[in-house]
Amino acid sequence: MNKKFIMYGFVVALLGTLAYFVYAATLVEQWTVSSCNETDSGLDYLNFGVNTGVAIINGSSVPFNVTDFCYSNTTVGEFVCGSSYGPQYANLSALFSEDCTAVSLNATINATACLNGRCV
Protein backbone atom coordinates (compact mmCIF):
# COMPACT_ATOMS: atom_id res chain seq x y z
CA MET A 1 0.00 0.00 0.00
CA ASN A 2 1.17 3.52 -0.73
CA LYS A 3 2.82 5.10 2.35
CA LYS A 4 1.50 8.57 1.41
CA PHE A 5 -2.05 7.23 1.30
CA ILE A 6 -1.69 5.59 4.72
CA MET A 7 -0.18 8.75 6.24
CA TYR A 8 -2.92 10.91 4.71
CA GLY A 9 -5.61 8.64 6.17
CA PHE A 10 -3.93 8.72 9.57
CA VAL A 11 -3.75 12.54 9.56
CA VAL A 12 -7.38 12.89 8.47
CA ALA A 13 -8.47 10.51 11.24
CA LEU A 14 -6.34 12.31 13.82
CA LEU A 15 -7.54 15.80 12.90
CA GLY A 16 -11.13 14.61 12.75
CA THR A 17 -10.84 12.96 16.16
CA LEU A 18 -9.19 16.05 17.66
CA ALA A 19 -11.95 18.25 16.31
CA TYR A 20 -14.65 15.91 17.65
CA PHE A 21 -13.28 15.95 21.18
CA VAL A 22 -12.61 19.68 21.17
CA TYR A 23 -15.95 20.87 19.78
CA ALA A 24 -17.34 18.08 17.56
CA ALA A 25 -16.42 20.14 14.50
CA THR A 26 -16.63 18.80 10.97
CA LEU A 27 -13.51 18.60 8.84
CA VAL A 28 -14.48 20.21 5.52
CA GLU A 29 -11.16 20.19 3.68
CA GLN A 30 -7.43 19.92 4.31
CA TRP A 31 -4.35 20.60 2.21
CA THR A 32 -0.57 20.37 2.32
CA VAL A 33 1.37 23.56 3.04
CA SER A 34 5.00 24.60 3.12
CA SER A 35 4.13 27.40 5.56
CA CYS A 36 1.07 28.47 7.52
CA ASN A 37 0.42 31.24 10.05
CA GLU A 38 -2.78 32.10 11.88
CA THR A 39 -3.95 34.91 14.10
CA ASP A 40 -6.36 33.01 16.37
CA SER A 41 -4.22 30.09 17.59
CA GLY A 42 -5.98 26.99 16.30
CA LEU A 43 -9.60 25.92 16.62
CA ASP A 44 -10.88 29.12 18.16
CA TYR A 45 -14.51 29.64 17.19
CA LEU A 46 -14.96 32.63 19.48
CA ASN A 47 -12.40 34.84 17.70
CA PHE A 48 -12.11 35.87 14.06
CA GLY A 49 -8.86 34.67 12.49
CA VAL A 50 -6.76 35.06 9.36
CA ASN A 51 -4.57 32.29 7.93
CA THR A 52 -1.76 32.99 5.49
CA GLY A 53 0.90 30.80 3.99
CA VAL A 54 1.91 28.75 0.97
CA ALA A 55 -0.09 25.70 -0.14
CA ILE A 56 1.35 22.91 -2.28
CA ILE A 57 -1.10 22.17 -5.09
CA ASN A 58 -0.12 19.67 -7.78
CA GLY A 59 3.53 20.26 -6.89
CA SER A 60 3.29 24.05 -7.21
CA SER A 61 3.59 26.61 -4.40
CA VAL A 62 0.45 28.76 -4.17
CA PRO A 63 0.21 31.62 -1.64
CA PHE A 64 -3.03 31.78 0.33
CA ASN A 65 -4.76 34.28 2.59
CA VAL A 66 -8.06 33.03 4.05
CA THR A 67 -10.30 34.28 6.83
CA ASP A 68 -12.75 32.61 9.19
CA PHE A 69 -16.31 33.14 7.93
CA CYS A 70 -19.96 32.32 8.56
CA TYR A 71 -21.54 29.51 6.53
CA SER A 72 -24.89 30.59 7.96
CA ASN A 73 -26.33 32.53 10.90
CA THR A 74 -25.34 29.69 13.25
CA THR A 75 -22.38 27.92 11.58
CA VAL A 76 -18.80 29.19 11.49
CA GLY A 77 -16.04 28.22 9.04
CA GLU A 78 -12.72 28.00 10.91
CA PHE A 79 -9.34 27.77 9.16
CA VAL A 80 -6.53 26.20 11.18
CA CYS A 81 -2.81 25.55 10.74
CA GLY A 82 -1.67 22.07 11.73
CA SER A 83 1.38 23.60 13.42
CA SER A 84 -0.97 24.87 16.17
CA TYR A 85 -1.15 21.24 17.34
CA GLY A 86 2.50 20.29 17.02
CA PRO A 87 5.46 20.35 14.66
CA GLN A 88 4.49 16.97 13.22
CA TYR A 89 1.44 18.66 11.59
CA ALA A 90 3.28 21.74 10.31
CA ASN A 91 2.74 20.64 6.71
CA LEU A 92 -1.06 20.75 6.98
CA SER A 93 -3.83 23.31 6.99
CA ALA A 94 -7.55 22.63 7.25
CA LEU A 95 -11.03 24.12 7.21
CA PHE A 96 -13.56 23.02 9.86
CA SER A 97 -17.21 23.92 10.26
CA GLU A 98 -18.92 24.20 13.63
CA ASP A 99 -22.42 24.88 14.88
CA CYS A 100 -22.03 27.87 17.20
CA THR A 101 -24.65 26.52 19.59
CA ALA A 102 -22.41 23.47 20.15
CA VAL A 103 -19.55 25.80 21.12
CA SER A 104 -21.66 26.89 24.09
CA LEU A 105 -21.38 23.41 25.55
CA ASN A 106 -17.59 23.73 25.76
CA ALA A 107 -17.08 27.41 26.52
CA THR A 108 -17.96 29.89 29.20
CA ILE A 109 -20.22 31.85 26.87
CA ASN A 110 -23.64 31.06 25.47
CA ALA A 111 -22.96 31.35 21.74
CA THR A 112 -26.12 31.40 19.65
CA ALA A 113 -25.01 32.79 16.29
CA CYS A 114 -22.19 33.36 13.84
CA LEU A 115 -21.24 36.96 13.10
CA ASN A 116 -18.22 38.18 11.14
CA GLY A 117 -16.46 34.81 11.18
CA ARG A 118 -16.87 34.01 14.88
CA CYS A 119 -19.42 32.55 17.26
CA VAL A 120 -21.17 35.14 19.44
ChimeraX attribute file (.defattr): number of C-alpha atoms within 10 A of each C-alpha:
attribute: neighborCount
match mode: 1-to-1
recipient: residues
	/A:1	5
	/A:2	6
	/A:3	8
	/A:4	9
	/A:5	10
	/A:6	11
	/A:7	11
	/A:8	11
	/A:9	11
	/A:10	12
	/A:11	16
	/A:12	16
	/A:13	13
	/A:14	12
	/A:15	18
	/A:16	18
	/A:17	15
	/A:18	15
	/A:19	18
	/A:20	13
	/A:21	9
	/A:22	12
	/A:23	20
	/A:24	18
	/A:25	24
	/A:26	18
	/A:27	20
	/A:28	13
	/A:29	12
	/A:30	18
	/A:31	13
	/A:32	17
	/A:33	23
	/A:34	15
	/A:35	18
	/A:36	23
	/A:37	20
	/A:38	19
	/A:39	14
	/A:40	20
	/A:41	16
	/A:42	17
	/A:43	22
	/A:44	18
	/A:45	28
	/A:46	21
	/A:47	16
	/A:48	20
	/A:49	22
	/A:50	18
	/A:51	20
	/A:52	17
	/A:53	18
	/A:54	19
	/A:55	21
	/A:56	16
	/A:57	11
	/A:58	7
	/A:59	7
	/A:60	9
	/A:61	13
	/A:62	13
	/A:63	14
	/A:64	13
	/A:65	12
	/A:66	15
	/A:67	17
	/A:68	24
	/A:69	21
	/A:70	20
	/A:71	16
	/A:72	13
	/A:73	14
	/A:74	19
	/A:75	23
	/A:76	27
	/A:77	26
	/A:78	33
	/A:79	29
	/A:80	29
	/A:81	28
	/A:82	23
	/A:83	19
	/A:84	17
	/A:85	15
	/A:86	9
	/A:87	9
	/A:88	9
	/A:89	16
	/A:90	18
	/A:91	18
	/A:92	20
	/A:93	25
	/A:94	18
	/A:95	19
	/A:96	22
	/A:97	22
	/A:98	24
	/A:99	24
	/A:100	25
	/A:101	17
	/A:102	18
	/A:103	23
	/A:104	17
	/A:105	12
	/A:106	12
	/A:107	12
	/A:108	8
	/A:109	12
	/A:110	15
	/A:111	20
	/A:112	17
	/A:113	17
	/A:114	24
	/A:115	18
	/A:116	14
	/A:117	22
	/A:118	23
	/A:119	30
	/A:120	19
